[in-house]
């Protein structure tokens, strides 16, 4: 096994239990899929009971001991450990196989640099990604590129070289990639979209090249260590649901659900005009425009955290960022320590379930599609409300389904 791989356990459906003789650690099972060999490791799991893992010590078919049972076999197996006392007939049986799995690398990046033909750029970029099994989301516009992608170490290296060495990407030679690892692809597909803006502010004439001063990690750490609220204000330019999961100490969070709302809430920040303003976001892209917009609105001293939360966390994972860093993929949130060389999780949980107020770090989308609100929700409340954010949305969804059934029945009766 190489350093780009890891061991993982694969669960393969085998069949179901027909009967138990728990005192003897014996079970009768029907193999519905695949095959079972002597010495294999299995898991027996019920709909309401957790999985118990066992090694198969013997297999009996028609009173004969065998070493392998094939699909369709009705067999008796002797296990090496105690069967779950509350296991039942028809519990599922899974074969557990160890496999070697590639460690997935994730890139977060952006660059404001002119693209003369964004539509063609997107077409060619998509072809490259598909050819090299790169998944994720990439947005390109005349003003530049913004992306989050994942792939094997080898394919991610090819992806980086595309920006650094390809003649069609000369404007991106100095692009900075923020790299982390994941247990599996955090994306299911690859999307490459042509947009008017790579991050939507919706205000014409904002030039990211005229943004706030770069504030590097060491300097920001020093400010945090000796924070003076009379001199400084730290503004989190991310969405409200992102800040719920985690933020820097002493940061001002904003009541906005989308970055395009930033200009609307700037009036609430005017009281900070005479202070030294520090803006930050996940990777830096939103701060480029947010700081440029604040300067245009008359703010005198505006800085932006270079590389955002992710880059700062790689150098200082402990003691400055509270909670988890929200990410726009299936992981939803990562400990800041995942960006550090040690890989340790230094994060605390600062968020609470929005239903029961229990401390929680899980964020989900409301199942009622017209709502689709992202909210913090513990597993108990998620099950209770079927992933709806409120009883109101749950009722609306039930009524919507009832109306659909009524329309269907009328169509059938017509």
C-alpha positions in Angstrom: 0.0 0.0 0.0 1.4 3.4 -1.0 1.1 6.7 1.0 -1.6 7.8 -1.4 -3.9 4.8 -0.4 -5.7 3.7 2.7 -7.4 0.6 3.9 -11.2 0.6 3.9 -14.0 -1.9 4.8 -16.5 -2.6 2.1 -20.0 -3.9 3.0 -21.4 -6.4 0.4 -25.0 -7.6 0.8 -25.0 -11.4 1.3 -28.5 -12.4 2.4 -30.8 -12.7 5.4 -31.0 -14.8 8.6 -33.7 -17.5 8.7 -33.1 -18.7 12.2 -30.8 -18.2 15.2 -29.3 -20.6 17.8 -27.8 -17.9 19.9 -26.5 -20.0 22.8 -24.3 -21.9 20.3 -23.4 -18.8 18.2 -25.1 -20.5 15.2 -27.3 -19.0 12.5 -29.1 -20.3 9.5 -28.9 -17.9 6.5 -30.0 -17.8 2.9 -27.4 -16.4 0.6 -29.2 -14.2 -1.9 -26.2 -12.4 -3.4 -22.5 -13.2 -3.9 -20.8 -16.1 -2.0 -19.4 -16.9 1.5 -16.1 -18.6 2.3 -14.8 -20.2 5.4 -13.0 -17.5 7.5 -14.9 -14.6 6.0 -15.9 -11.7 8.2 -19.6 -10.8 8.2 -21.9 -8.3 9.9 -25.5 -9.1 11.0 -27.7 -6.1 11.2 -31.4 -5.4 11.9 -33.5 -2.5 11.0 -33.4 -1.2 14.6 -30.3 -3.0 15.9 -26.6 -2.1 15.3 -24.3 -4.4 13.3 -22.5 -7.2 15.2 -19.4 -8.4 13.4 -18.3 -12.1 13.3 -15.8 -14.4 11.7 -17.3 -17.6 10.1 -15.7 -20.6 11.7 -17.6 -23.3 9.8 -20.2 -23.6 7.0 -22.7 -26.5 6.8 -24.8 -27.4 3.8 -27.0 -30.5 3.9 -25.2 -31.8 6.9 -21.9 -31.5 5.2 -19.1 -29.1 6.1 -18.0 -27.0 3.1 -15.5 -24.2 2.6 -17.6 -22.1 0.2 -21.3 -21.4 -0.2 -22.6 -19.9 -3.4 -25.6 -17.7 -4.2 -28.9 -19.5 -3.5 -27.4 -21.7 -0.7 -29.4 -22.4 2.5 -26.7 -22.8 5.0 -25.9 -23.1 8.7 -22.9 -21.1 10.0 -20.9 -21.3 13.2 -19.6 -17.9 14.4 -16.6 -17.0 16.5 -18.4 -14.5 18.8 -21.7 -13.9 20.6 -24.7 -13.1 18.5 -26.6 -9.9 19.3 -29.2 -11.0 22.0 -31.9 -8.9 20.3 -31.1 -10.0 16.8 -34.2 -11.3 14.9 -35.1 -13.5 11.9 -34.8 -11.7 8.6 -31.9 -9.5 9.8 -29.6 -8.7 7.0 -26.1 -10.3 6.6 -23.3 -8.4 5.0 -19.9 -9.7 3.8 -17.1 -7.4 5.1 -14.1 -7.1 2.7 -11.0 -5.0 3.2 -10.0 -3.0 0.2 -7.3 -0.5 -0.7 -8.8 2.9 -1.5 -7.2 6.0 -3.0 -7.0 8.9 -0.7 -8.9 11.8 -2.3 -7.3 15.2 -2.5 -9.5 18.4 -2.6 -8.5 21.7 -4.1 -10.0 25.1 -3.3 -8.9 27.9 -5.6 -9.7 31.1 -7.4 -8.0 33.8 -9.5 -9.1 37.1 -10.9 -7.5 37.1 -14.3 -9.1 37.9 -17.7 -10.5 35.0 -19.8 -11.2 36.2 -23.3 -13.7 33.4 -24.3 -15.2 31.9 -21.1 -17.6 29.6 -23.0 -14.8 27.9 -24.9 -12.7 27.8 -21.8 -15.5 26.0 -19.9 -15.9 23.5 -22.7 -12.2 22.6 -22.8 -11.9 22.6 -19.0 -14.8 20.2 -18.7 -13.3 17.8 -21.2 -10.0 17.8 -19.2 -11.8 17.1 -15.9 -13.9 14.2 -17.4 -10.8 12.7 -18.9 -8.9 12.7 -15.6 -11.8 11.8 -13.3 -11.9 15.2 -11.6 -15.1 16.0 -9.8 -16.4 19.2 -8.4 -17.7 22.7 -9.3 -15.9 25.3 -11.4 -17.1 28.7 -12.4 -15.5 30.8 -15.1 -16.2 34.3 -16.3 -14.3 37.1 -18.1 -13.1 38.2 -14.7 -11.5 34.9 -13.8 -12.0 31.4 -12.3 -13.3 29.9 -9.1 -13.4 26.2 -8.2 -13.5 23.4 -5.8 -12.5 20.0 -7.2 -11.5 16.5 -6.0 -9.6 13.6 -7.3 -6.8 11.1 -6.7 -3.3 12.5 -5.8 -2.1 11.7 -9.4 -5.0 13.3 -11.1 -5.0 16.4 -8.9 -1.4 16.9 -9.7 -2.3 16.8 -13.4 -5.0 19.4 -12.7 -2.5 21.8 -11.0 0.0 21.4 -13.8 -2.8 22.4 -16.3 -2.8 25.8 -14.7 0.9 26.1 -14.2 2.2 24.8 -17.6 -0.6 24.9 -20.2 -0.2 27.7 -22.8 -3.9 28.5 -22.6 -3.7 29.2 -18.9 -0.8 31.6 -18.8 -2.8 34.2 -16.8 -3.1 31.6 -14.0 0.6 30.8 -13.6 0.6 32.2 -10.0 -2.7 30.7 -8.9 -2.7 29.4 -5.3 -4.3 26.1 -4.5 -5.5 25.3 -1.0 -5.3 21.5 -0.7 -6.8 19.1 1.8 -7.7 15.4 1.9 -11.0 13.5 2.2 -12.0 9.9 2.8 -14.0 9.9 -0.5 -15.0 12.2 -3.3 -17.0 15.1 -1.7 -18.6 15.6 -5.1 -20.8 13.3 -7.2 -20.3 15.1 -10.6 -18.2 17.7 -12.4 -19.8 21.0 -13.3 -18.0 23.7 -15.2 -20.2 26.8 -15.7 -19.9 30.0 -17.6 -21.0 32.9 -15.4 -21.1 36.7 -15.4 -19.2 36.7 -12.1 -17.2 34.0 -10.4 -18.7 35.1 -7.1 -21.9 37.1 -7.4 -21.9 40.5 -5.8 -24.2 42.1 -8.4 -22.6 45.6 -8.3 -21.2 46.9 -11.6 -17.8 48.6 -11.4 -16.3 46.7 -8.5 -12.6 46.0 -9.4 -11.1 43.2 -7.3 -7.6 44.5 -8.1 -8.5 47.6 -6.0 -9.4 45.5 -2.9 -8.2 45.8 0.7 -4.6 45.3 1.8 -3.4 41.7 2.2 -3.2 40.6 5.8 -1.0 37.5 6.3 -1.5 34.8 8.9 1.3 35.9 11.2 0.0 39.5 11.3 -3.6 38.4 11.8 -2.5 36.1 14.7 -0.8 39.0 16.3 -3.9 41.2 16.1 -6.0 38.3 17.5 -3.5 37.8 20.4 -3.8 41.5 21.4 -7.2 42.3 20.0 -8.3 45.9 20.6 -12.0 46.4 19.8 -11.5 50.2 19.8 -9.1 50.0 16.9 -10.2 46.9 14.9 -13.3 45.2 13.7 -13.2 41.7 12.1 -16.0 41.1 9.6 -17.0 37.7 8.5 -18.2 38.1 4.9 -19.7 34.6 4.6 -23.3 33.7 4.8 -25.1 33.4 8.1 -25.5 29.6 8.0 -21.7 29.3 7.5 -20.9 31.5 10.5 -23.3 29.4 12.7 -20.9 26.5 12.4 -17.7 28.4 13.1 -16.0 31.8 13.1 -13.0 33.7 14.3 -13.1 35.0 17.9 -14.5 38.6 18.1 -15.7 38.5 14.5 -18.9 40.4 13.5 -21.2 38.0 11.6 -23.7 39.3 9.0 -27.4 38.7 8.6 -27.3 37.5 5.0 -28.1 34.3 3.3 -26.2 35.0 0.0 -23.1 37.0 -0.8 -25.2 39.2 -3.3 -26.9 40.6 -0.2 -23.6 42.1 1.1 -24.2 45.6 -0.4 -27.7 45.7 1.2 -26.4 45.2 4.7 -23.4 47.6 4.4 -25.4 50.4 6.2 -25.2 48.3 9.3 -21.4 48.4 9.1 -21.1 52.2 8.7 -20.4 52.6 12.5 -17.1 50.9 11.8 -15.9 53.3 9.0 -13.2 54.9 11.2 -11.8 51.6 12.5 -9.3 49.2 10.9 -11.6 46.8 9.1 -10.4 43.2 8.6 -12.5 41.0 6.3 -12.3 37.2 5.9 -14.1 34.3 4.2 -13.4 30.6 3.5 -10.6 30.9 0.8 -10.3 34.7 0.1 -12.5 35.1 -3.0 -15.4 36.9 -1.4 -13.1 39.3 0.6 -11.6 40.5 -2.7 -14.9 42.0 -3.7 -16.2 42.8 -0.3 -13.2 44.8 0.7 -13.2 46.6 -2.7 -16.9 47.4 -2.2 -16.2 48.8 1.4 -13.4 51.0 0.1 -15.7 52.4 -2.6 -18.3 53.1 0.2 -15.8 55.3 2.0 -14.3 52.9 4.5 -10.8 54.2 5.1 -8.7 51.2 6.2 -9.7 47.8 4.9 -7.7 44.6 4.9 -8.5 41.1 3.8 -7.1 37.8 5.3 -4.9 36.3 2.7 -6.1 32.9 1.7 -9.0 33.0 4.1 -9.8 30.6 6.9 -8.3 27.6 5.1 -4.9 29.1 4.7 -4.8 30.6 8.2 -5.9 27.2 9.6 -3.1 25.4 7.9 -0.6 27.4 10.0 -2.6 28.0 13.1 -5.2 25.3 13.6 -5.7 25.8 17.3 -7.0 28.6 19.5 -8.3 31.2 17.1 -11.1 29.8 15.0 -14.2 28.6 17.0 -16.1 25.7 15.7 -16.0 24.1 12.2 -15.3 25.6 8.7 -18.3 25.3 6.4 -17.4 24.0 2.9 -19.6 23.8 -0.2 -19.5 20.1 -0.8 -21.0 16.9 0.7 -18.7 17.2 3.8 -20.6 20.4 4.7 -18.1 21.3 7.4 -14.5 20.4 8.3 -12.4 20.9 11.4 -9.8 23.6 10.9 -7.1 21.0 11.8 -7.8 19.1 8.6 -6.0 21.9 6.8 -3.0 21.6 9.1 0.0 19.4 8.5 -0.8 17.4 11.6 -4.3 16.7 10.5 -5.5 16.9 14.1 -9.0 18.2 14.9 -8.7 21.2 17.2 -12.3 22.4 16.7 -14.9 23.0 19.3 -18.7 22.8 18.6 -20.2 26.3 18.9 -23.5 25.5 17.0 -26.8 24.2 18.4 -29.6 22.2 16.9 -32.2 24.8 15.7 -35.0 22.5 16.8 -34.1 21.4 20.3 -31.1 23.6 21.0 -28.8 20.7 21.8 -25.1 21.2 20.9 -24.7 20.0 17.4 -22.4 20.3 14.3 -24.6 18.7 11.6 -26.0 20.9 8.9 -28.7 19.7 6.5 -31.2 21.1 4.0 -34.9 21.3 4.6 -36.7 18.4 2.8 -39.4 20.8 1.7 -37.9 21.9 -1.7 -39.5 25.3 -1.9 -37.8 26.1 1.5 -34.5 24.2 1.1 -33.2 26.1 4.1 -29.8 25.0 5.5 -30.0 24.6 9.2 -28.2 22.9 12.1 -30.1 19.8 13.2 -29.2 16.8 15.4 -30.0 13.3 14.3 -32.9 12.9 16.7 -34.7 16.0 15.4 -33.9 15.1 11.8 -35.6 11.7 12.3 -38.5 13.3 14.2 -39.2 15.9 11.5 -38.1 13.8 8.5 -35.4 16.4 7.7 -37.9 19.3 7.6 -36.8 22.5 9.3 -40.1 23.0 11.1 -43.5 21.5 11.7 -44.8 24.1 9.2 -42.7 22.8 6.4 -43.5 19.2 7.3 -47.2 20.0 7.1 -46.8 21.9 3.8 -45.0 18.9 2.3 -47.6 16.4 3.5 -50.4 18.7 2.0 -48.5 19.0 -1.3 -48.2 15.2 -1.6 -51.9 14.9 -0.7 -52.8 17.4 -3.5 -50.7 15.4 -6.0 -52.5 12.2 -5.1 -55.9 13.9 -5.4 -55.0 15.2 -8.9 -53.7 11.7 -9.9 -56.9 10.0 -8.6 -59.1 12.5 -10.5 -57.1 11.8 -13.7 -57.5 8.1 -13.2 -61.3 8.4 -12.6 -61.8 10.8 -15.6 
